[in-house]
Amino acid sequence: MIFLISLILTAAFVWFSADLLKKKPVVCYIAAAVLSAAAFAAGQSEIKFPEWFSTYVLGIFNKGALACALWCAVAWAAALPNGSAAIKKIMPVRGELSIFAALITLSHAVTYTLSYLDRISTFSKYNISPSTEFITTCVVCLVLMLIMIPLTVISFKTIRKKIKPKTWKNIQRAAYVFYALIYVHIMVIYLPKVKRGGADVILSILLYSAVFFGYAVFRIRKWYVKSKKPAKSGALNAVCTAAVVLLTGGAVMFMQPGKDAAPKRTGNSGKKAVLTEEATKAVNDDTAETTTAVAEDEEKGGTTAAKTTKAKDGKNTTETATADKKSDDKDKDKDKDKDKDKESENESVEDSGNSSQEEEEAPQEEQQQAAAEPEVQYIYNNGTFTGTGTSPADEGKDYEGTVYADVTIENDVITAISLSFPDDDADWCVMAEKAIPGRIMSAQSADVDASCGATRSAEGAIAAVKDALSQARK
């Protein structure tokens, strides 16, 4: 959606500001630099902007959508038919427009450079192997910057005049590689997203593919018309249009996940969280034996009930044991009775009296025992419950989104946690998966520290676990 908005803004800018860009290019360059700096600063700040502002205003700058649309305008200037109204608007300011596009690109480039450097540092710290998509993106972005910088520099008229026309033209041919790599960069980013499905992703791929393949096909068409000079172009236009449709459709089909690919998460299915050895050991130690005192009767006295939770064969069972004791007071009373009985009665009468007394007290002690042993009250229902959470949005870094958590509870003990991050970057969510389940199961509480190198993904996971626990509560 933001690319479509960016294309509309670019068309409006070129149509209404072409004269300003031609007459006062420096003013436009300064404006582009200020906009890029402001968007970057806003994206890095702690200010909580409205969602629409973060997505449709900051997003078109920091996510590179507006820069891409501007580069598409520069590219299409060489593919449009000669004499058309659009080419008359763009071609006179093509050099200035490319400089303007490069300055707008800065906010996107700096934002993601910092993000990627941070990720590389985190991978090293936590000994995590980066994904193929991440490595490819880094390489492509580096090549794009190495091409963009010299092309932008030689687009200034003062510098262009110092370069031989033939040499300048040869350098400018690198722009074809630049445009192709922009499309590759976009598709590499969308590849993990398309595997999770979603109509918005498919529409984005359709739009990007139509724009870039359309440029490639019609650029070839213009070269063919210029060199071959066909008498009629109607059939040629039809062939070009069909080629664009086929290439765009082929790109979408190629990007579609295979039959064995996992669909977008909708229920309890999902990848299981991987615990570190320390986290697993802590969970086993904590769930192996937990003893809680539940009652003590001061007046009728001396009876203690205890609940012991043990882990056996991966499942937790609860056993309640009650030990019967005689109080010290009763022992003393009986000793005194025995002393008195020895003085006043013979041994046979004493034995008979004591037996009768014990038989009478036995039912009373059973009643006291039953009264002192209350029924265990559990807070949560047993079973597996699914909760959802949202990673806090951090503009310019693609790891915000919905997080799902499957939490298994047995007699108020969290025995298993499964996390799924359908909207997050795989490199980030793996760090949250390794840290958060172990911490929660060790503490038997969702109130744990989210710091793990992927704080926002971890915060979303914690929120999902809390939501699952709220559903499990009786």
C-alpha positions in Angstrom: 0.0 0.0 0.0 2.8 2.5 0.9 4.4 1.9 -2.5 1.2 2.7 -4.3 0.9 5.9 -2.2 4.5 6.7 -3.0 3.9 6.2 -6.8 1.0 8.7 -6.6 3.0 11.2 -4.6 5.9 10.9 -7.1 3.6 11.4 -10.1 2.1 14.5 -8.5 5.6 15.8 -7.5 7.0 15.4 -11.1 3.9 16.9 -12.7 3.5 19.9 -10.5 7.1 20.6 -9.3 9.1 19.9 -12.5 9.6 23.6 -13.2 10.7 24.3 -9.5 13.1 21.3 -9.7 14.6 22.7 -12.9 14.9 26.4 -11.9 15.8 26.0 -8.2 17.3 22.5 -7.8 19.3 23.4 -4.6 16.1 24.4 -2.8 14.6 21.0 -3.7 17.8 19.2 -2.6 17.8 20.9 0.8 14.1 20.1 1.2 14.8 16.4 0.4 17.7 16.3 2.9 15.6 17.9 5.6 12.7 15.5 5.0 15.1 12.5 5.1 16.7 13.7 8.4 13.4 14.5 10.0 12.0 11.0 9.1 15.1 9.3 10.3 15.1 11.2 13.6 11.4 10.6 14.2 11.8 6.9 13.5 14.6 6.6 16.0 12.9 8.7 18.7 10.9 7.3 21.6 7.8 9.3 20.6 4.7 7.2 20.2 3.2 8.4 16.9 -0.3 7.4 15.8 -0.2 4.2 13.8 -1.3 5.9 10.6 1.5 8.4 10.8 4.1 5.8 11.5 2.9 3.7 8.5 1.9 6.1 5.9 4.2 9.1 6.6 7.3 7.9 8.3 7.0 4.5 6.5 7.2 5.9 3.0 10.6 7.5 3.9 12.2 5.0 6.3 11.0 1.9 4.5 12.3 3.2 1.2 8.9 3.2 -0.6 9.1 6.9 -1.7 12.8 6.5 -2.8 11.9 3.4 -4.9 9.0 5.3 -6.5 11.3 8.2 -7.4 13.9 5.9 -8.9 11.2 4.2 -10.9 10.3 7.7 -12.3 13.9 8.2 -13.3 14.1 4.8 -14.9 10.8 5.1 -16.8 11.9 8.4 -18.3 14.1 6.3 -20.7 11.4 3.8 -21.5 8.4 6.1 -22.3 7.6 6.8 -25.9 9.2 9.8 -27.5 6.9 12.8 -27.7 4.5 11.6 -24.9 3.4 14.2 -22.2 5.1 12.2 -19.4 8.5 12.1 -21.1 8.3 15.9 -21.7 7.8 16.4 -18.0 10.5 14.0 -16.7 13.3 14.0 -19.2 14.3 17.7 -18.8 14.7 17.2 -15.0 15.9 13.6 -15.0 19.3 14.4 -13.6 17.9 16.7 -10.8 15.2 14.0 -10.1 17.9 11.4 -9.6 19.7 13.6 -7.1 16.5 14.3 -5.3 15.8 10.5 -5.2 19.2 9.8 -3.8 18.7 12.3 -0.9 15.3 10.8 -0.1 17.0 7.4 -0.1 19.3 8.5 2.8 16.7 8.1 5.6 16.0 4.5 4.4 19.7 3.7 3.9 20.8 5.0 7.3 17.9 3.5 9.2 18.5 0.0 7.9 22.3 0.3 8.1 22.0 0.8 11.8 19.5 -2.0 12.1 21.7 -4.4 10.2 24.8 -3.5 12.2 22.8 -4.1 15.4 21.7 -7.5 14.1 25.2 -8.5 13.1 26.4 -7.6 16.6 23.6 -9.6 18.2 24.3 -12.6 16.0 27.9 -12.6 17.2 26.9 -12.1 20.9 24.4 -14.9 20.9 26.3 -17.2 18.5 23.4 -17.2 16.0 23.8 -17.9 12.3 22.1 -15.2 10.1 19.6 -16.4 7.6 20.3 -16.5 3.8 17.8 -13.7 3.2 19.7 -11.5 5.6 23.1 -12.1 4.1 21.7 -11.6 0.6 20.0 -8.4 1.6 23.3 -7.0 3.1 25.3 -7.8 0.0 22.7 -6.4 -2.4 22.3 -3.2 -0.4 26.1 -2.7 -0.3 26.3 -3.0 -4.1 23.3 -0.7 -4.5 25.1 2.0 -2.5 28.3 1.6 -4.3 26.5 2.2 -7.6 24.2 5.0 -6.4 26.8 7.3 -5.0 28.9 7.7 -8.1 25.8 7.9 -10.3 24.4 10.7 -8.1 27.7 12.6 -8.1 28.0 12.7 -11.9 24.4 13.8 -12.1 25.4 17.3 -10.9 25.8 19.5 -13.9 29.1 21.0 -12.8 30.6 17.6 -12.5 29.0 16.3 -15.6 30.5 19.0 -17.7 34.0 17.9 -16.7 33.4 14.3 -18.0 33.6 13.3 -21.6 30.1 12.5 -22.9 31.0 9.0 -24.0 32.6 8.2 -20.6 29.6 9.7 -18.8 27.2 7.6 -20.8 29.2 4.4 -20.1 29.1 5.1 -16.4 25.4 5.7 -16.6 24.8 2.2 -18.0 25.5 1.0 -14.5 22.0 2.3 -13.7 20.5 -0.8 -15.4 22.2 -3.0 -12.8 21.1 -0.5 -10.1 17.4 -0.8 -11.1 17.6 -4.6 -11.4 19.2 -4.9 -7.9 16.4 -2.7 -6.4 13.9 -5.3 -7.6 16.0 -8.1 -6.3 16.4 -6.4 -2.9 12.6 -6.0 -2.7 11.9 -9.6 -3.6 14.4 -10.9 -1.1 12.7 -8.9 1.7 9.2 -10.2 0.6 10.3 -13.8 0.2 9.9 -14.7 3.9 6.7 -12.7 4.1 5.1 -14.5 1.1 5.7 -17.9 2.7 3.4 -16.8 5.5 0.7 -15.8 3.0 -1.5 -12.7 2.9 -3.3 -10.8 0.2 -1.5 -7.6 1.0 1.9 -9.3 0.3 0.7 -10.7 -3.0 -0.6 -7.3 -4.1 2.7 -5.6 -3.2 4.6 -8.2 -5.3 2.2 -7.7 -8.2 2.7 -3.9 -8.1 6.5 -4.0 -7.8 6.8 -6.6 -10.5 4.5 -4.8 -12.9 6.5 -1.5 -12.5 9.9 -3.1 -12.8 9.1 -5.6 -15.5 7.1 -3.0 -17.3 10.2 -0.7 -17.4 12.4 -3.5 -18.6 10.0 -4.6 -21.4 9.3 -1.0 -22.6 12.9 0.0 -22.5 13.7 -2.9 -24.8 10.7 -1.8 -26.9 12.1 1.7 -27.2 15.5 0.4 -28.3 13.9 -1.9 -30.9 11.8 1.0 -32.3 14.8 3.3 -32.5 17.0 0.7 -34.2 14.6 -1.2 -36.4 12.1 1.6 -37.0 9.0 -0.6 -37.6 6.2 0.9 -39.7 3.5 -0.1 -37.2 3.8 -0.4 -33.5 0.3 -1.7 -32.6 1.3 -5.4 -32.6 4.6 -4.5 -30.8 2.7 -2.8 -28.0 0.4 -5.8 -27.6 3.4 -8.1 -27.4 5.1 -5.9 -24.8 1.9 -5.7 -22.7 1.5 -9.5 -22.8 5.2 -9.9 -21.8 4.7 -7.6 -18.8 1.6 -9.6 -17.7 3.4 -12.9 -18.1 6.5 -11.8 -16.3 4.5 -10.3 -13.5 2.4 -13.4 -13.1 5.4 -15.6 -13.3 7.1 -13.6 -10.5 4.1 -14.0 -8.2 3.9 -17.8 -9.0 7.6 -18.2 -8.3 7.3 -16.3 -5.0 4.4 -18.5 -3.9 5.2 -21.1 -1.1 5.2 -24.7 -2.2 2.7 -27.3 -1.0 4.9 -28.3 1.9 5.4 -24.8 3.1 3.7 -23.9 6.4 0.6 -21.8 6.0 0.1 -18.7 8.0 -0.4 -19.4 11.7 -4.1 -19.5 12.7 -4.4 -22.1 15.5 -2.2 -24.2 17.7 0.3 -25.3 15.1 3.6 -23.6 15.0 7.3 -24.0 15.7 8.3 -25.1 19.1 10.5 -22.9 21.3 14.1 -24.1 21.7 15.3 -23.9 25.3 19.0 -23.6 26.3 20.5 -26.2 28.5 20.5 -23.8 31.4 16.8 -22.9 31.0 15.9 -26.6 30.7 17.8 -27.5 33.8 16.2 -24.6 35.7 12.8 -25.8 34.6 13.4 -29.4 35.7 14.8 -28.3 39.1 11.9 -26.0 39.8 9.2 -28.4 38.7 10.8 -31.5 40.2 9.6 -30.9 43.8 7.6 -27.9 45.1 6.0 -28.2 48.6 3.4 -25.9 49.9 1.8 -25.9 53.4 -2.0 -25.6 53.2 -3.5 -25.8 56.7 -2.8 -26.0 60.4 -5.4 -26.2 63.2 -4.2 -24.5 66.3 -7.1 -25.5 68.6 -7.6 -29.1 67.5 -4.0 -29.3 66.6 -1.0 -30.9 65.2 -2.1 -31.9 61.7 -0.2 -30.7 58.6 -1.2 -31.1 55.0 1.4 -30.7 52.2 1.1 -30.7 48.5 4.0 -32.1 46.5 4.3 -31.6 42.8 6.6 -34.0 40.9 7.7 -34.2 37.3 7.6 -37.8 35.9 7.9 -38.8 32.2 7.4 -35.2 31.1 4.1 -34.8 33.1 3.4 -33.3 36.5 1.3 -35.1 39.1 0.2 -33.8 42.4 0.1 -36.0 45.5 -1.3 -34.9 48.9 0.0 -36.6 52.0 -1.3 -36.2 55.5 0.7 -37.3 58.6 -1.1 -38.0 61.9 0.6 -36.9 65.1 -0.3 -36.7 68.7 0.1 -33.4 70.4 2.5 -32.8 73.3 -0.4 -31.7 75.5 -2.3 -35.0 75.1 0.9 -36.9 75.8 1.4 -35.0 79.0 -2.2 -35.5 80.0 -2.0 -39.2 79.5 1.3 -39.4 81.5 -0.4 -37.7 84.4 -3.4 -40.0 84.1 -1.1 -43.0 84.2 0.7 -41.7 87.4 -2.7 -41.2 89.1 -3.9 -44.6 88.0 -0.8 -46.3 89.4 -1.5 -44.8 92.8 -5.2 -45.5 92.9 -5.8 -48.5 90.7 -4.1 -51.8 89.9 -2.4 -52.5 86.6 -5.2 -54.5 85.0 -7.8 -51.8 85.7 -5.3 -49.2 84.3 -4.8 -51.1 81.0 -8.6 -51.6 80.6 -9.2 -47.9 81.2 -6.6 -46.7 78.7 -7.9 -49.1 76.0 -11.4 -47.7 76.4 -10.1 -44.1 76.3 -8.2 -44.7 73.0 -11.2 -46.3 71.4 -13.3 -43.3 72.3 -10.8 -40.8 71.1 -10.1 -42.5 67.7 -13.3 -41.3 65.9 -12.6 -37.7 67.2 -9.1 -37.8 65.8 -10.4 -39.0 62.4 -12.8 -36.1 62.4 -10.0 -33.6 63.3 -7.9 -35.0 60.5 -10.6 -34.7 57.9 -11.3 -31.1 59.0 -7.6 -30.2 58.8 -7.2 -31.5 55.2 -8.8 -28.9 52.9 -9.4 -29.5 49.2 -6.6 -28.1 46.9 -7.9 -25.1 45.0 -6.2 -24.5 41.5 -6.2 -21.1 39.8 -6.0 -22.3 36.2 -7.7 -25.0 34.2 -5.6 -27.9 32.9 -4.9 -28.0 29.2 -3.3 -26.0 26.3 -4.4 -22.4 25.8 -3.5 -20.1 22.9 -2.8 -16.4 23.5 -1.8 -13.6 21.2 0.5 -10.6 21.7 1.9 -7.8 19.6 5.5 -6.8 19.4 5.7 -3.0 20.0 6.2 -1.2 16.6 9.7 0.1 16.0 9.6 2.1 12.8 12.2 1.1 10.3 12.9 -2.3 11.7 10.9 -5.2 10.3 10.2 -7.3 13.4 6.9 -5.8 14.7 3.8 -8.0 14.4 1.6 -10.6 16.0 3.0 -13.3 18.3 1.2 -16.5 19.2 1.8 -18.6 22.3 0.6 -22.1 23.2 0.8 -22.6 26.9 0.3 -26.0 28.5 -0.8 -26.0 32.2 -1.1 -29.0 34.5 -2.3 -28.4 38.1 -1.2 -24.7 38.0 2.3 -25.6 36.7 3.3 -24.3 33.2 4.8 -27.4 31.6 5.3 -26.3 28.0 5.4 -23.1 25.9 5.3 -23.0 22.1 5.9 -19.6 20.3 5.1 -18.6 16.8 6.1 -15.3 15.1 4.3 -15.1 11.7 5.0 -11.4 11.2 8.5 -11.1 12.6 11.9 -11.4 11.0 13.2 -15.0 11.5 16.6 -13.8 12.7 15.0 -11.9 15.6 12.3 -14.3 16.7 14.8 -17.1 17.2 16.5 -15.2 20.0 13.2 -14.6 21.7 12.3 -18.3 21.4 15.5 -19.3 23.1 15.2 -17.0 26.0 11.5 -16.3 27.0 10.0 -19.8 27.4 12.8 -20.9 29.7 12.6 -17.8 31.8 8.8 -18.1 32.2 8.8 -21.8 33.0 11.7 -21.3 35.5 9.9 -18.5 37.2 6.4 -20.0 36.7 5.3 -16.5 35.9 5.1 -14.3 32.8 6.6 -11.3 34.7 10.1 -11.9 33.4 12.8 -9.7 31.8 12.5 -9.2 28.0 16.1 -8.4 27.3 17.5 -11.0 25.0 18.8 -9.2 21.9 15.3 -9.1 20.4 13.5 -7.1 23.1 10.5 -6.2 21.1 9.8 -9.7 19.8 10.3 -10.9 23.4 7.8 -8.4 24.7 5.3 -9.7 22.2 5.9 -13.3 23.3 5.5 -12.3 27.0 2.2 -10.5 26.1 1.0 -13.7 24.3 1.8 -15.9 27.2 0.0 -13.5 29.6 -3.0 -13.6 27.3 -3.0 -17.5 27.3 -2.8 -17.5 31.1 -5.8 -15.2 31.4 -7.8 -17.5 29.2 -6.8 -20.5 31.3 -7.8 -18.8 34.6 -10.9 -20.3 36.2 
